[in-house]
Amino acid sequence: MQEVVQKYYGETLSGTHDLKTNACCTDARLPEYIKPLLAKVHDEVLSRYYGCGLVLPEQLQGLTVLDLGCGAGRDVYLLSQLVGEKGKVIGVDMTEEQLAVARKHEKFHRHAFGYRRSNVRFLYGYIEQLDELDLADSSIDIIVSNCVINLAMDKAAVLREAYRVLKPGGELYFSDVYSDRRIPKALVNDSLLYGECLSGALYWNDFVPLARAQGFIDPRLVTDRPITIDDPQLRDKIGNIQFYSATYRLFKLPELELACEDHGQAVAYRGTVPHYPHAFMLDKHHFIETGRQFPVCGNTWRMLHDTRFAAHFDFYGNFDRHYGIFPGCGMGIPFDDGMPGESKGGCC
């Protein structure tokens, strides 16, 4: 299947317009501060964008970021501006044609960003085999990926390698496609469905234990939306399977607990993360307003206290006492189906 994916993204697709779903329709949701940065990215790079979400986590200045499945480099060049000249962005992809586009415009972007030297690097390789690219243990601050992990045949290896190269307190922040049920093998083997990021999608409830098994104990859903499929040939093949584009953040924090446990803790956001003066959204269920004490479970406390976000919060409490499961932790499908007034639960 790797050869199928390489051919699909290297030869079959000439641009975003060739895709057959709305998975890549994400620019309308761009934060305002991102739009002028996107305007500096070369048109050819923009035209070869195949992502399904926004992979631009907060507080990136001066960090080292790794983009898994970087393609022609759109997200790399956006991140290049967010980490600044002292930061670094590394893109990895298995499609030579896409990397050729990314590399061709490296000098253009260095001048557009006003950098004395480029802060990006593109590597040819497989996201399941980062160990073959001389990426050392605990060397990366943030890993991003945009609609690519679903194309990997060995998703456990992708997550395992991501955990290895991340620094303690670092995170994997990625957008991908998920299904509401397991995909039948006959559809998994369909090259068109696989290339369109559908039949390689994980069943959402298989993703959570898979991530935990590789060390990412408490995956947090940030955003999600249903994917619509207008092509009648694809609709007929998939039947009643529902697909979602979802962004998760996975922290490398070994001390996290398997459930959201209540230790009587709280945090208060100082309003100091750039571009977010009024509130900070850790995930879909943690919208933390500036200056207001916000009760949190022990895992959320660690995700803020033991990471790059620590300086932006005041912390209350410790782990001396335990009050049971944090209220409101559900177990249903976490994605919204677009129907108003329906709740399917979710974590605190």
N, C-alpha and C positions, 0 to 999 in steps of 0.2 A: 504493500500500500504506500510505502514511502515514495516509490517511483511514480505512482499515480499522482500523489500530492505535488511532487516536484514538477511534473509535466503540467498539471492543472494551473499552478501558480506561476510557472515559468514560461509556458507557451500558450495555454488555452485562454487564460484571462489577459486581456490587454489593458484593463482598467476597472475601476469600481463599478462602472455601468454594466459590466458583463455578468455580475452576480445576480442570482435568481431569487433572493430573499431580501427582507429589509434589515437584516442583521447588522449591516454596516452603516445604517442611517443614524449617526450619533452626533454630527456636528451641530444640530439644532440645540443640543443640550449643553454645549460648551459654556463654561463660566466666562463672564465678560473679560476677565483679565487674560484668558487664553487666546482670545480672538486676534489681538495684535501680534501675538507670538506666532500664531498659525499663518498670518499674512506674510511672514518672513520666510516661510518654507517654500522651496522651489515647486513650481506647478507640476513638473513631471513626478516628483515625489508624492505630491498630494493625489495625483490621478491614479497612483498604484496602491492606494490605501484599502486594506481589506479587514480592518478591525471591526469589532462588534460592540465596543464600549469605550469609556474614558479611563485611561490608566495613568493618571496624573495625580498621585498622592501628594499630601501636603508636606511642607517643610523639607525641601530637597536641597537647599543651598549648600554647596560644598561637598555633597555626598557622591558616592560611587554607585551608579545605577546600572543594572543589567537588564536588557530587553530580550526576552526569549521569543524567537520567531519575529525578528524586527522587520522583515520584508524589505521594502524600498526605503525605510528609515523615517517615515513621518513622525512616529512617536519618539524616536531617538533624537530628532532635531528639535522637537518641542521640549523634551527633557533636557537637552543641551542648554537651552536658555534658562530653564528653571534651576539647574544645579549651578549655573554660573561657570565662569572660566576656570575657577579652581576646582570644580567638580569634574566628574568623568562619567561618560555614558558608553557602555559596550553593547553592541547589537550582535546577536547570533541568529543565523538563518541557514537553512539547508538548500536554498534556491539561488543558484549563482546569478540568474538573470535579475532577480530582485536586488541582490547585493551590488551588482554592477551599477544599477541606478543610484543606489544609496551612496556608493563610493564616488561616482562621477561628480556629485554635487557637494562634496565635502568642502572644497575650497570656497565655493559660492556661499555656503552657510557660515563659514568662519568669517568672511568679510561682512555678511549681512548682520551677524551678531556682534561685530566689532571686536572679535577675539584676536589676540596676537598669535595664538596657536590653537589648533583644533583640539577639542576636548572629547571627541568621539572616536570610536574604533569599531570596525565591523569584522566579524569572524565567521568563516564558513564552517558549519558543523551542525550537529544534531543536539536538540535541547535535552535529549535523554542521556547524552554523553559529554557533559561539561568537563568531566575529568580528562578528556582528550584534548581540551583547549587550554590547558595550563591555567585554569581558574582555581586558585588556591582555596583551601578551607577557610571559612570565616573572613572572606576578603571583600564581600559585597554588602553595602548598606541596604539597598532596596532592589528587589527584582520585580519587573513588570512583564506582562504578557497580554497580548490583545488578540483573542480569538484564534489561538494557535495550539494550546494544550489538547484541545479536542482532536486535533489532527495527529497527535502522537500515538503510536501503537502501544507504547509502554508508559502509561500515565504515572504509574507508581515511581518509575525511574526518574521522570521529570521532577516530581515533588521531592524525591529523595536527594537528587543532585542540588535542587534549589536550597533545601535545608542545609546541605553540607557547605555550600559556598557563602551562605548568609552569615553575617556577624551576629552574635547574641543581641537580641533586641531588634534585629532587622526584620523586614517583612517581605512577603510575596504578595503583591497587589496586582490582581489580574482579572481581566474580563474574559468570559468564555460562554459557550453554549451548553445548556443542560436540557434534559428531557424529563417529562413527568413519569416515565416508565423506562424499563430497559429496552434497548433497541434489538429487534430480532437479527440473528446472524446474517440472514439473507440481505437485509438492508445495510448492515455494516459493510458487507462486501460489494455494495453498489458504489462504483467509482464516482459517479456524479453526486450522489448524496453525501459521500465522504468529502469530496472536494468542496462542497457547499457548506461544510462545517455542521452537518446535521447528523449523519449516521455514526459519526465518531463521538458524539456528545455523550457525556456521562449522565446516567440517571442521578438526579440530585441527591437521593438518599444513599447512593453508593459513594458519592464524592466525599461526604463527611467522614465516614470511617476510613476511607483511603487516605485522606489528608492526615488524620490522626495517627495512622500507622506509620507515616513517614516523619512524625514528630510535631506536626502542626495541630496542636491539641484542640484548639477552639476556633474553627473557621468562622469568620464574621461576614455576613452578607451586607454589602454597602448599598447597591442599587440593583434593580432588575426590571425587565420589561418583556412582554411576550413578543415572539418573532412571528411575523406573518409571512406566508408563502403564497405568492400569487401565481407562480408557474403551475399550470394544471397537471403537467407530467409529474412534478415533485409531489403535489398534493395527493394525487392518486396513489403514489408509492407509499407515503408515510401513514395514510389512513388517519386514525384518531390521535396519533402521538402529538403532544404539545411540546413546543420548544420555547426556551427562554434565554435571553441574553442576561447574564448576571455578573456582577463584579464582587469579588471576595477579597478580603485581606486576611492573610495568615501570618501570624507573628512567630518568630523563633524564640519562644519563651518556655523552656522546659518545665518551669514551676507551675504552669497553668493547670487547673483542675479540669476533670472531664465534664463537670456540670458547672452551672453558674451558682456558686455557693455564696451565701450571704454572711459577711463578717462584720456588718454594721459600718461599712466604709462609705465615704463620699468624696467627691472632687469638686473643685470650682475652677472654671476656665477663666484665664486672665485676659482673653481677647487679643493675644499677641502673635498667633500664627499668621503669617502674611496672607492678606486677602480675605481673612475670616475674622473681622473685629467683633462681630455680634454673637457668633455661635460657632461651635466646632462639632462636626458630625463624624463620630468615630465609625459608625455603621448605621444601618437602617433603623435601629432601635435605640440609638444613643445620640440624640440631638441635644448638645449641652450648651445652654445659653451662658453668655459672659456674666460673671459675677454671682451666679446663682449656685448654691450648694446642690449637688446632684448625686443622689444615692446610687451606688454602683456595687456590682458583685466583685469578688476578689479577682477574677480574671480581667475584668475591665480596668480595675485599679492598676494591675500589673502592666496592661497594655499601654497605659499612660505614664506610669511611674518608672518603668524599666526600659523605656524607649526614648527616641529623639524628642518626644512630646513632653518630657518631664518638666522642662523649664517653663512651660506654658500653663501649668496647673498648680493649684494648691491642693494638698492631700490631707485627708482626715481619716483617722483610724489606722488599724493594723490587722494582724491575723491572730490576735490573742483569743478572740471569741468567735463562736460560730452559731448562726441562727437558722441553719437549714438551707434549703434551696431558695434562691432569690425569686421573689414573686414574679409571675408572668412568663416563665420559661415554657414555651409550648413545643410540640413535636411535629406539627403538620408541615405540609409543603410550604416553604418560606416565600415563594414568588407570588406576585400579584398577577391575576389573569386579566386585568383591565376592567373587570366588572365592579361597579361601585357598590359599596355597602356590604361587601363580603369580606370576612376575616378568616385567614387560615392559620392564625397563630404565628409563633416565631419566638426567638429567644428574647430575653429581657430587654 
